[in-house]
Amino acid sequence: MRCAHPPYECCRYFGAILRLDVRGQSSYAIPDDNPFQGPGEAPEIWHYGLRNPFRMAFDTAPPH
């Protein structure tokens, strides 16, 4: 089935930010407090409905 609006569906990775726990495991785990843990939802998704999330950046430097 083809979606009319994939970025606005919480079961698709397109247009979404994924939140994964990758510490000390051979594969990733999903944090218990991720918001989409129900049936038909992708539990890795932390936020969805975004346009161009690839333009985001994370600053690892400590604040001044």
C-alpha positions, 0 to 999 in steps of 0.5 A, a space after each residue: 500500500 502506498 502512503 499519501 503522506 509518509 512523513 506524517 505517519 508514525 510507522 515510517 522512517 521517512 521524515 522522522 528522527 529515530 532514537 536508539 540506545 547503542 551502548 554495549 550491545 551487539 545491536 541497538 535497543 529501543 528506550 522505554 520512554 520512546 513515544 510510539 510503542 504501540 501496534 502498527 507503530 515503529 518504536 524507534 521513532 522519537 519524532 515524525 512529520 519533519 521536513 528535511 531532518 537531514 539538515 539538523 546537526 548536533 554540537 558535541 562541544 560543551 557550552 561556554 
